[in-house]
Amino acid sequence: MLDKIKGKLVVSCQALDNEPLHSPYIMSRMAVAAQEGGAAGIRSNSVVDIKAIKEEVDLPVIGIIKRDYDDSDVFITATKKEIDELATSGCEMIALDGTCRKRPHNEDLAEVVAYAKETYPNILLMADVALVEEAKYASEIGFDCVSSTLIGYTKESSHLDVSANDFAILKEMLEVVTVPLIAEGNINTPEKLARVMDLGVHSAVVGSSITRPQLITKTFVDAIQ
């Protein structure tokens, strides 16, 4: 899968249950539209959405499950349970929170990675991280790639902006990781996409700016208010 998405765009097709496009069917059609536009891969949330997408497109899929837990702020494929569920979906890669934060049930990140690798050796693993040190650690404990998904979205990274100082944090991550780095999170213009590719990231994931029309509409409305 990593070869298939190298130097290309992955489109995130997600709609949570409180969003207007929440539907496996709609997400599958969104994936078709992304494929027609030239996307090389899809990122999708939930087993049901992934299965629907797999029926419509022949692109590799990065699968996640977003689920809240009372004892942790981690919610992207937070435990072994979500990995077991995603393994039934047909996705080629599973992305999970790779931050330093406390995990649900006090699960240990390295142990979760080891479990996934032993149990599902044919499924690749992506670490969604927010800090440079998290990216480095993830690349050392068995992840197949690292993604900048959570920069600015954790308490520890709330002061950071992925595009600040010409994507300085991505440059730092590129210096310390030993696996492919995927740019994700606030890559919200074609110009930003082109720039991160020039910097040497393996691939990039774009979501809301392509597949969340309510947010796209709001950017236009905000411009005239």
C-alpha atoms as an extended CHARMM CRD file, in Angstrom:
* protein
*
       225  EXT
         1         1  MET       CA              0.0000000000        0.0000000000        0.0000000000  PROA      1               0.0000000000
         2         2  LEU       CA              2.7790000000        2.4450000000        0.8420000000  PROA      2               0.0000000000
         3         3  ASP       CA              4.1110000000        2.1140000000       -2.6940000000  PROA      3               0.0000000000
         4         4  LYS       CA              0.6600000000        2.8190000000       -4.1350000000  PROA      4               0.0000000000
         5         5  ILE       CA              0.2300000000        6.1050000000       -2.2610000000  PROA      5               0.0000000000
         6         6  LYS       CA              3.8170000000        7.3860000000       -2.5440000000  PROA      6               0.0000000000
         7         7  GLY       CA              3.7960000000       10.9590000000       -3.8230000000  PROA      7               0.0000000000
         8         8  LYS       CA              0.0170000000       10.9060000000       -4.1210000000  PROA      8               0.0000000000
         9         9  LEU       CA             -3.1190000000       12.0990000000       -2.3550000000  PROA      9               0.0000000000
        10        10  VAL       CA             -5.2120000000       10.1010000000        0.1000000000  PROA      10              0.0000000000
        11        11  VAL       CA             -8.7260000000       11.4350000000        0.6970000000  PROA      11              0.0000000000
        12        12  SER       CA            -10.3820000000       11.0400000000        4.0760000000  PROA      12              0.0000000000
        13        13  CYS       CA            -14.0630000000       10.1500000000        3.6700000000  PROA      13              0.0000000000
        14        14  GLN       CA            -15.6110000000       10.4950000000        7.1060000000  PROA      14              0.0000000000
        15        15  ALA       CA            -18.8960000000       11.7650000000        8.5020000000  PROA      15              0.0000000000
        16        16  LEU       CA            -19.6560000000       11.3110000000       12.1820000000  PROA      16              0.0000000000
        17        17  ASP       CA            -23.1410000000       10.4780000000       13.3970000000  PROA      17              0.0000000000
        18        18  ASN       CA            -23.9160000000       14.1460000000       14.0910000000  PROA      18              0.0000000000
        19        19  GLU       CA            -22.9690000000       15.2600000000       10.5640000000  PROA      19              0.0000000000
        20        20  PRO       CA            -25.3350000000       15.6480000000        7.5790000000  PROA      20              0.0000000000
        21        21  LEU       CA            -23.5530000000       13.1210000000        5.3450000000  PROA      21              0.0000000000
        22        22  HSD       CA            -23.3750000000       10.3500000000        7.9470000000  PROA      22              0.0000000000
        23        23  SER       CA            -24.1330000000        7.2160000000        5.9260000000  PROA      23              0.0000000000
        24        24  PRO       CA            -22.0750000000        4.2750000000        4.6550000000  PROA      24              0.0000000000
        25        25  TYR       CA            -23.6920000000        4.6990000000        1.2390000000  PROA      25              0.0000000000
        26        26  ILE       CA            -22.8470000000        8.4000000000        1.0340000000  PROA      26              0.0000000000
        27        27  MET       CA            -19.2730000000        7.7600000000        2.1440000000  PROA      27              0.0000000000
        28        28  SER       CA            -18.9210000000        5.0450000000       -0.4900000000  PROA      28              0.0000000000
        29        29  ARG       CA            -20.0420000000        7.4930000000       -3.1710000000  PROA      29              0.0000000000
        30        30  MET       CA            -17.6830000000       10.1150000000       -1.7690000000  PROA      30              0.0000000000
        31        31  ALA       CA            -14.8850000000        7.5790000000       -2.1950000000  PROA      31              0.0000000000
        32        32  VAL       CA            -15.9290000000        7.0170000000       -5.8020000000  PROA      32              0.0000000000
        33        33  ALA       CA            -15.7760000000       10.7690000000       -6.3860000000  PROA      33              0.0000000000
        34        34  ALA       CA            -12.3330000000       10.9010000000       -4.7630000000  PROA      34              0.0000000000
        35        35  GLN       CA            -11.1180000000        8.0810000000       -6.9920000000  PROA      35              0.0000000000
        36        36  GLU       CA            -12.4550000000        9.8380000000      -10.0890000000  PROA      36              0.0000000000
        37        37  GLY       CA            -10.5610000000       12.9500000000       -9.0010000000  PROA      37              0.0000000000
        38        38  GLY       CA             -7.2990000000       11.0300000000       -8.8100000000  PROA      38              0.0000000000
        39        39  ALA       CA             -7.0090000000        9.9850000000       -5.1670000000  PROA      39              0.0000000000
        40        40  ALA       CA             -4.6540000000        7.0560000000       -4.5970000000  PROA      40              0.0000000000
        41        41  GLY       CA             -6.1660000000        5.9480000000       -1.2970000000  PROA      41              0.0000000000
        42        42  ILE       CA             -9.0000000000        6.5000000000        1.1690000000  PROA      42              0.0000000000
        43        43  ARG       CA             -9.0770000000        7.0130000000        4.9340000000  PROA      43              0.0000000000
        44        44  SER       CA            -12.3370000000        5.9300000000        6.5430000000  PROA      44              0.0000000000
        45        45  ASN       CA            -13.9510000000        5.6650000000        9.9650000000  PROA      45              0.0000000000
        46        46  SER       CA            -15.9030000000        2.5570000000       11.0600000000  PROA      46              0.0000000000
        47        47  VAL       CA            -16.0950000000       -0.9960000000        9.7900000000  PROA      47              0.0000000000
        48        48  VAL       CA            -19.4450000000       -0.4250000000        8.0870000000  PROA      48              0.0000000000
        49        49  ASP       CA            -18.1640000000        2.5770000000        6.1090000000  PROA      49              0.0000000000
        50        50  ILE       CA            -14.9660000000        0.7780000000        5.1080000000  PROA      50              0.0000000000
        51        51  LYS       CA            -16.8800000000       -2.2390000000        3.8440000000  PROA      51              0.0000000000
        52        52  ALA       CA            -19.2220000000       -0.0050000000        1.8340000000  PROA      52              0.0000000000
        53        53  ILE       CA            -16.2560000000        1.8510000000        0.3370000000  PROA      53              0.0000000000
        54        54  LYS       CA            -14.4740000000       -1.3960000000       -0.5080000000  PROA      54              0.0000000000
        55        55  GLU       CA            -17.4920000000       -2.4650000000       -2.5480000000  PROA      55              0.0000000000
        56        56  GLU       CA            -17.2680000000        0.6670000000       -4.6950000000  PROA      56              0.0000000000
        57        57  VAL       CA            -13.5720000000        1.4340000000       -5.2100000000  PROA      57              0.0000000000
        58        58  ASP       CA            -10.3920000000       -0.5850000000       -5.6180000000  PROA      58              0.0000000000
        59        59  LEU       CA             -8.2370000000        1.8720000000       -3.6970000000  PROA      59              0.0000000000
        60        60  PRO       CA             -6.3130000000        0.9220000000       -0.5390000000  PROA      60              0.0000000000
        61        61  VAL       CA             -8.0140000000        2.0500000000        2.6550000000  PROA      61              0.0000000000
        62        62  ILE       CA             -6.6380000000        3.3940000000        5.9290000000  PROA      62              0.0000000000
        63        63  GLY       CA             -9.1570000000        2.3370000000        8.5530000000  PROA      63              0.0000000000
        64        64  ILE       CA             -9.9080000000        3.9090000000       11.9100000000  PROA      64              0.0000000000
        65        65  ILE       CA            -12.5810000000        3.6780000000       14.5650000000  PROA      65              0.0000000000
        66        66  LYS       CA            -13.3700000000        6.8270000000       16.5320000000  PROA      66              0.0000000000
        67        67  ARG       CA            -14.7110000000        5.8870000000       19.9500000000  PROA      67              0.0000000000
        68        68  ASP       CA            -14.7800000000        7.8720000000       23.1820000000  PROA      68              0.0000000000
        69        69  TYR       CA            -13.6160000000        6.3760000000       26.4880000000  PROA      69              0.0000000000
        70        70  ASP       CA            -14.2560000000        7.7570000000       29.9600000000  PROA      70              0.0000000000
        71        71  ASP       CA            -10.7110000000        7.1670000000       31.2050000000  PROA      71              0.0000000000
        72        72  SER       CA             -8.7440000000        8.6970000000       28.3200000000  PROA      72              0.0000000000
        73        73  ASP       CA             -8.7010000000       11.4920000000       25.7430000000  PROA      73              0.0000000000
        74        74  VAL       CA             -7.4780000000        9.0090000000       23.1200000000  PROA      74              0.0000000000
        75        75  PHE       CA            -10.2870000000        8.2020000000       20.6820000000  PROA      75              0.0000000000
        76        76  ILE       CA             -8.7520000000        7.1610000000       17.3280000000  PROA      76              0.0000000000
        77        77  THR       CA             -8.4890000000        3.3460000000       17.3370000000  PROA      77              0.0000000000
        78        78  ALA       CA             -7.7840000000        3.6110000000       21.0270000000  PROA      78              0.0000000000
        79        79  THR       CA             -7.5330000000       -0.0580000000       22.0790000000  PROA      79              0.0000000000
        80        80  LYS       CA             -6.9180000000       -3.5890000000       20.8650000000  PROA      80              0.0000000000
        81        81  LYS       CA            -10.7010000000       -3.9780000000       20.5880000000  PROA      81              0.0000000000
        82        82  GLU       CA            -10.8730000000       -1.4660000000       17.7320000000  PROA      82              0.0000000000
        83        83  ILE       CA             -7.9520000000       -3.1480000000       15.9850000000  PROA      83              0.0000000000
        84        84  ASP       CA             -9.7650000000       -6.4820000000       16.1460000000  PROA      84              0.0000000000
        85        85  GLU       CA            -12.8660000000       -4.8720000000       14.6560000000  PROA      85              0.0000000000
        86        86  LEU       CA            -10.9620000000       -3.1430000000       11.8570000000  PROA      86              0.0000000000
        87        87  ALA       CA             -9.2200000000       -6.3850000000       10.9490000000  PROA      87              0.0000000000
        88        88  THR       CA            -12.6130000000       -7.6400000000        9.7280000000  PROA      88              0.0000000000
        89        89  SER       CA            -13.1720000000       -4.6520000000        7.4260000000  PROA      89              0.0000000000
        90        90  GLY       CA            -10.7250000000       -5.4180000000        4.6390000000  PROA      90              0.0000000000
        91        91  CYS       CA             -8.6630000000       -2.2650000000        5.1490000000  PROA      91              0.0000000000
        92        92  GLU       CA             -5.0020000000       -2.4650000000        4.1680000000  PROA      92              0.0000000000
        93        93  MET       CA             -3.7980000000       -0.1610000000        6.9480000000  PROA      93              0.0000000000
        94        94  ILE       CA             -5.0070000000        0.6890000000       10.4380000000  PROA      94              0.0000000000
        95        95  ALA       CA             -4.3110000000        4.1250000000       11.9010000000  PROA      95              0.0000000000
        96        96  LEU       CA             -4.2540000000        4.5650000000       15.6490000000  PROA      96              0.0000000000
        97        97  ASP       CA             -3.4520000000        7.2920000000       18.1120000000  PROA      97              0.0000000000
        98        98  GLY       CA              0.3070000000        7.3190000000       18.5670000000  PROA      98              0.0000000000
        99        99  THR       CA              0.5270000000       10.1440000000       21.0880000000  PROA      99              0.0000000000
       100       100  CYS       CA              2.0750000000       10.0400000000       24.5330000000  PROA      100             0.0000000000
       101       101  ARG       CA             -1.3060000000       10.3910000000       26.2270000000  PROA      101             0.0000000000
       102       102  LYS       CA             -2.7280000000        7.8510000000       28.6650000000  PROA      102             0.0000000000
       103       103  ARG       CA             -4.6690000000        5.1970000000       26.7620000000  PROA      103             0.0000000000
       104       104  PRO       CA             -7.9910000000        3.6020000000       27.7560000000  PROA      104             0.0000000000
       105       105  HSD       CA             -7.6480000000        0.7520000000       30.2640000000  PROA      105             0.0000000000
       106       106  ASN       CA             -3.9950000000        1.8240000000       30.6700000000  PROA      106             0.0000000000
       107       107  GLU       CA             -3.0480000000       -0.0870000000       27.5320000000  PROA      107             0.0000000000
       108       108  ASP       CA              0.5510000000        0.4770000000       26.4620000000  PROA      108             0.0000000000
       109       109  LEU       CA              1.1460000000        1.7630000000       22.9270000000  PROA      109             0.0000000000
       110       110  ALA       CA              4.1250000000       -0.4890000000       22.2330000000  PROA      110             0.0000000000
       111       111  GLU       CA              2.1680000000       -3.5070000000       23.4520000000  PROA      111             0.0000000000
       112       112  VAL       CA             -0.7940000000       -2.5870000000       21.2430000000  PROA      112             0.0000000000
       113       113  VAL       CA              1.5120000000       -2.3450000000       18.2290000000  PROA      113             0.0000000000
       114       114  ALA       CA              3.1360000000       -5.6870000000       19.0510000000  PROA      114             0.0000000000
       115       115  TYR       CA             -0.2970000000       -7.2790000000       19.4230000000  PROA      115             0.0000000000
       116       116  ALA       CA             -1.4830000000       -5.9380000000       16.0700000000  PROA      116             0.0000000000
       117       117  LYS       CA              1.6880000000       -7.0220000000       14.2880000000  PROA      117             0.0000000000
       118       118  GLU       CA              1.5510000000      -10.5280000000       15.7120000000  PROA      118             0.0000000000
       119       119  THR       CA             -2.1820000000      -11.0310000000       15.2240000000  PROA      119             0.0000000000
       120       120  TYR       CA             -2.6240000000       -9.3020000000       11.8700000000  PROA      120             0.0000000000
       121       121  PRO       CA              0.7910000000       -9.3580000000       10.1630000000  PROA      121             0.0000000000
       122       122  ASN       CA             -0.6140000000       -8.4010000000        6.7590000000  PROA      122             0.0000000000
       123       123  ILE       CA             -2.1800000000       -5.1430000000        7.9510000000  PROA      123             0.0000000000
       124       124  LEU       CA              0.0350000000       -2.0560000000        8.0410000000  PROA      124             0.0000000000
       125       125  LEU       CA             -0.0150000000        0.3390000000       10.9990000000  PROA      125             0.0000000000
       126       126  MET       CA             -0.0400000000        4.1420000000       10.9350000000  PROA      126             0.0000000000
       127       127  ALA       CA              0.6660000000        6.2670000000       14.0190000000  PROA      127             0.0000000000
       128       128  ASP       CA             -1.3630000000        9.4690000000       14.3210000000  PROA      128             0.0000000000
       129       129  VAL       CA              0.9150000000       11.8010000000       16.2810000000  PROA      129             0.0000000000
       130       130  ALA       CA              1.1060000000       15.4160000000       17.4220000000  PROA      130             0.0000000000
       131       131  LEU       CA              4.7150000000       15.9560000000       18.5340000000  PROA      131             0.0000000000
       132       132  VAL       CA              8.1580000000       15.3390000000       17.0640000000  PROA      132             0.0000000000
       133       133  GLU       CA              9.1420000000       13.0290000000       19.9230000000  PROA      133             0.0000000000
       134       134  GLU       CA              5.9530000000       11.0280000000       19.3850000000  PROA      134             0.0000000000
       135       135  ALA       CA              6.8070000000       10.6100000000       15.7080000000  PROA      135             0.0000000000
       136       136  LYS       CA             10.2920000000        9.3820000000       16.6050000000  PROA      136             0.0000000000
       137       137  TYR       CA              9.0060000000        6.9180000000       19.2030000000  PROA      137             0.0000000000
       138       138  ALA       CA              6.3260000000        5.5680000000       16.8820000000  PROA      138             0.0000000000
       139       139  SER       CA              8.8840000000        4.8440000000       14.1930000000  PROA      139             0.0000000000
       140       140  GLU       CA             10.9630000000        2.9150000000       16.7320000000  PROA      140             0.0000000000
       141       141  ILE       CA              8.2590000000        0.5830000000       18.0760000000  PROA      141             0.0000000000
       142       142  GLY       CA              7.0370000000       -1.0310000000       14.8840000000  PROA      142             0.0000000000
       143       143  PHE       CA              4.7110000000        1.3620000000       13.0790000000  PROA      143             0.0000000000
       144       144  ASP       CA              4.9550000000        1.1800000000        9.2880000000  PROA      144             0.0000000000
       145       145  CYS       CA              4.4010000000        4.9190000000        8.8710000000  PROA      145             0.0000000000
       146       146  VAL       CA              3.7290000000        8.0470000000       10.8960000000  PROA      146             0.0000000000
       147       147  SER       CA              1.0890000000       10.7040000000       10.2390000000  PROA      147             0.0000000000
       148       148  SER       CA              0.9340000000       14.2790000000       11.5290000000  PROA      148             0.0000000000
       149       149  THR       CA             -2.8310000000       13.9590000000       12.0600000000  PROA      149             0.0000000000
       150       150  LEU       CA             -3.0560000000       15.2610000000       15.6130000000  PROA      150             0.0000000000
       151       151  ILE       CA             -0.7770000000       18.3190000000       15.5160000000  PROA      151             0.0000000000
       152       152  GLY       CA             -2.7060000000       21.0600000000       17.3050000000  PROA      152             0.0000000000
       153       153  TYR       CA             -5.4390000000       18.7100000000       18.4880000000  PROA      153             0.0000000000
       154       154  THR       CA             -3.9320000000       17.5080000000       21.7760000000  PROA      154             0.0000000000
       155       155  LYS       CA             -3.3020000000       19.4690000000       24.9530000000  PROA      155             0.0000000000
       156       156  GLU       CA              0.4270000000       18.9750000000       24.5210000000  PROA      156             0.0000000000
       157       157  SER       CA              0.3770000000       20.3140000000       20.9380000000  PROA      157             0.0000000000
       158       158  SER       CA             -2.3400000000       22.9630000000       21.2220000000  PROA      158             0.0000000000
       159       159  HSD       CA              0.2170000000       25.7190000000       20.5960000000  PROA      159             0.0000000000
       160       160  LEU       CA              1.4000000000       24.1600000000       17.3320000000  PROA      160             0.0000000000
       161       161  ASP       CA              0.2880000000       24.7630000000       13.7420000000  PROA      161             0.0000000000
       162       162  VAL       CA              1.4080000000       22.2440000000       11.1340000000  PROA      162             0.0000000000
       163       163  SER       CA              1.9930000000       24.9400000000        8.4930000000  PROA      163             0.0000000000
       164       164  ALA       CA              3.8010000000       27.4450000000       10.7460000000  PROA      164             0.0000000000
       165       165  ASN       CA              7.2480000000       28.5590000000        9.5660000000  PROA      165             0.0000000000
       166       166  ASP       CA              6.9170000000       26.6670000000        6.2980000000  PROA      166             0.0000000000
       167       167  PHE       CA              5.8470000000       23.4040000000        7.9410000000  PROA      167             0.0000000000
       168       168  ALA       CA              8.7670000000       23.4620000000       10.3820000000  PROA      168             0.0000000000
       169       169  ILE       CA              7.3430000000       20.6430000000       12.5030000000  PROA      169             0.0000000000
       170       170  LEU       CA              7.0650000000       18.3460000000        9.4850000000  PROA      170             0.0000000000
       171       171  LYS       CA             10.6950000000       19.1090000000        8.6410000000  PROA      171             0.0000000000
       172       172  GLU       CA             11.6660000000       18.1460000000       12.1950000000  PROA      172             0.0000000000
       173       173  MET       CA              9.6740000000       14.9400000000       11.9780000000  PROA      173             0.0000000000
       174       174  LEU       CA             11.3230000000       14.0470000000        8.6830000000  PROA      174             0.0000000000
       175       175  GLU       CA             14.6900000000       14.3220000000       10.4210000000  PROA      175             0.0000000000
       176       176  VAL       CA             13.8710000000       11.8330000000       13.1790000000  PROA      176             0.0000000000
       177       177  VAL       CA             11.5730000000        9.1690000000       11.7100000000  PROA      177             0.0000000000
       178       178  THR       CA             12.8800000000        5.9970000000       10.1150000000  PROA      178             0.0000000000
       179       179  VAL       CA              9.5980000000        5.1680000000        8.3490000000  PROA      179             0.0000000000
       180       180  PRO       CA              7.5150000000        7.1190000000        5.8050000000  PROA      180             0.0000000000
       181       181  LEU       CA              5.9230000000       10.3380000000        7.0880000000  PROA      181             0.0000000000
       182       182  ILE       CA              2.3900000000       11.1430000000        5.9390000000  PROA      182             0.0000000000
       183       183  ALA       CA              1.2110000000       14.7610000000        6.1230000000  PROA      183             0.0000000000
       184       184  GLU       CA             -2.2880000000       15.0510000000        7.5520000000  PROA      184             0.0000000000
       185       185  GLY       CA             -4.2250000000       17.6970000000        9.4140000000  PROA      185             0.0000000000
       186       186  ASN       CA             -4.9580000000       21.1950000000        8.0720000000  PROA      186             0.0000000000
       187       187  ILE       CA             -3.5270000000       20.4520000000        4.6320000000  PROA      187             0.0000000000
       188       188  ASN       CA             -6.4440000000       22.5130000000        3.4060000000  PROA      188             0.0000000000
       189       189  THR       CA             -5.2990000000       24.0180000000        0.1080000000  PROA      189             0.0000000000
       190       190  PRO       CA             -3.7230000000       22.5980000000       -3.0570000000  PROA      190             0.0000000000
       191       191  GLU       CA             -0.7550000000       24.8810000000       -2.4230000000  PROA      191             0.0000000000
       192       192  LYS       CA             -0.1400000000       23.3800000000        1.0220000000  PROA      192             0.0000000000
       193       193  LEU       CA             -0.4110000000       19.9020000000       -0.4520000000  PROA      193             0.0000000000
       194       194  ALA       CA              2.1610000000       20.7000000000       -3.1210000000  PROA      194             0.0000000000
       195       195  ARG       CA              4.5070000000       22.2340000000       -0.5510000000  PROA      195             0.0000000000
       196       196  VAL       CA              4.5140000000       19.2820000000        1.8500000000  PROA      196             0.0000000000
       197       197  MET       CA              5.1710000000       16.9650000000       -1.0680000000  PROA      197             0.0000000000
       198       198  ASP       CA              8.1350000000       19.1410000000       -2.0580000000  PROA      198             0.0000000000
       199       199  LEU       CA              9.4580000000       18.8530000000        1.4940000000  PROA      199             0.0000000000
       200       200  GLY       CA              9.6560000000       15.0990000000        1.1620000000  PROA      200             0.0000000000
       201       201  VAL       CA              6.6480000000       13.5770000000        2.8820000000  PROA      201             0.0000000000
       202       202  HSD       CA              5.6710000000       10.1690000000        1.5390000000  PROA      202             0.0000000000
       203       203  SER       CA              2.0280000000       11.0710000000        0.9610000000  PROA      203             0.0000000000
       204       204  ALA       CA             -0.6660000000       13.3810000000        2.2990000000  PROA      204             0.0000000000
       205       205  VAL       CA             -4.2050000000       12.9500000000        3.5790000000  PROA      205             0.0000000000
       206       206  VAL       CA             -6.8360000000       15.6290000000        2.9780000000  PROA      206             0.0000000000
       207       207  GLY       CA            -10.2990000000       15.3430000000        4.4700000000  PROA      207             0.0000000000
       208       208  SER       CA            -12.5490000000       18.2130000000        5.4790000000  PROA      208             0.0000000000
       209       209  SER       CA            -11.5290000000       20.5100000000        2.6230000000  PROA      209             0.0000000000
       210       210  ILE       CA            -12.7430000000       17.8940000000        0.1430000000  PROA      210             0.0000000000
       211       211  THR       CA            -15.4110000000       15.7920000000        1.8470000000  PROA      211             0.0000000000
       212       212  ARG       CA            -17.1740000000       17.9780000000        4.4400000000  PROA      212             0.0000000000
       213       213  PRO       CA            -19.3780000000       20.3530000000        2.4170000000  PROA      213             0.0000000000
       214       214  GLN       CA            -20.8220000000       21.9960000000        5.5160000000  PROA      214             0.0000000000
       215       215  LEU       CA            -17.3340000000       23.1900000000        6.4730000000  PROA      215             0.0000000000
       216       216  ILE       CA            -16.4360000000       24.1480000000        2.9140000000  PROA      216             0.0000000000
       217       217  THR       CA            -19.6480000000       26.1980000000        2.6830000000  PROA      217             0.0000000000
       218       218  LYS       CA            -18.8240000000       27.9410000000        5.9650000000  PROA      218             0.0000000000
       219       219  THR       CA            -15.4640000000       29.1580000000        4.6440000000  PROA      219             0.0000000000
       220       220  PHE       CA            -17.2670000000       30.8820000000        1.7730000000  PROA      220             0.0000000000
       221       221  VAL       CA            -19.9660000000       32.3260000000        4.0410000000  PROA      221             0.0000000000
       222       222  ASP       CA            -17.3680000000       33.5980000000        6.5180000000  PROA      222             0.0000000000
       223       223  ALA       CA            -15.6370000000       35.4400000000        3.6800000000  PROA      223             0.0000000000
       224       224  ILE       CA            -18.6900000000       37.6350000000        3.0220000000  PROA      224             0.0000000000
       225       225  GLN       CA            -19.8160000000       38.3070000000        6.5640000000  PROA      225             0.0000000000
